[in-house]
Amino acid sequence: MPRLYCIVDRETLDARAMSVGVFARELRDAGVRLVQYRDKVGGPQEVLRAAAEISAVFAGVDATLVMNDRADLAVLAGWGGVHVGQGDLLPGDARSLLGAGLIGVSTHNEQQVVGVAEDESVSYVAVGPVFGTSTKLDAEPVVGLEGVRRARALTAKPLVAIGGITLQNARSVVDAGADSVAVISGLFVKGRTVGEVVRDFLEVLR
């Protein structure tokens, strides 16, 4: 699994007046190969339009595109992955819709990790928030690096850490046992392009 998992969050982009297409091109050109699109407020047609933009940018590139929450829209977009949270579509149901492909599940405590650790429908387990985050207003309690270590001990599946991850702390998260780090607002650093920051992440995570 790629060490860097970039999330294209519509609300974050809108707040910075950046288009989905421009952001996606920055990711592609910097070498990102695992991308999730997340839009918590847009309707299905709006989400599919954005997905089509991202698909066009990554056409011909060996990248995995993951839809947040909506396995049905992932299928319609022709994408190879879906990520579901606690209380969303069950992983098995997502697998029924998606077929082969990447299915990730968010977890926020040990009980939730155990609940998906042996689920054959699940491709990877996401754990977080590792650090405080401003991206989600209803964020779960911070699990810290110790939460990453505990999750690592509970599952052999690829582990994705998310929440408040920056260039300064990303290496510590991998050292705690994460296979990959998911980054949203950490891709935006004042005075630098997204592409420059991504390249620094890839260097830090080598």
Phi, psi and omega in degrees: 000134179303142181294330182249125182239105185267133180252122176271099184259117187301317181297320179295317179294317180299322180294336180254009179054042178245136181280157178300316183297315180297316180298314181299321179294323176299317180296311182301311185292336180274351176106013179288136182232006176222115188226136174242138173255129182231122177220105186275351185238336183288151176283171183305317182293322178295318178296317181293326176296316178295319179299321179295322176298314181295318178301317181296319180296319184266009178301130180084359179255140179280077182232152176256125180252128187240132177265132176283130171074315195256095178295326180296321179286328175300317179296314181296327180279348183075027182271162186258012181200160175216144177240127181241149178258177174295128181091353175272197177304137178295145181306320179297321178290322176298320179296322179299323180282316188279328188075219177294147180146182184267126176234120179247153181228133176281138173226153184228000178201171184298320181300318180291324177298313179301323183297336181243357187302325183248010181286116183293344178282341187267128179271322179212157179248127175260138180232139180164183001286136180288318177234172177299142182224146177257358184287324180245120182291333181255034185299147176288167177300145180297135180263337179072178178296329179295324177296324176294316180299318181294318178297320179300324181286342186262347182214145175266355179290156174306137185246124178250125178261142182216152174112103175070023183275130183231176175300329184285330185245356186300318182297322181295330180290318177294319178297334179280352175127356180286141175276334184210153175241132177264129186232137178237274184291338178295348178281349181254112178236127184304131177085002182230153176279159177300319180301318179298317181294318179301315180298324177293320176301313182297325177290315180298325186271000181298000000 
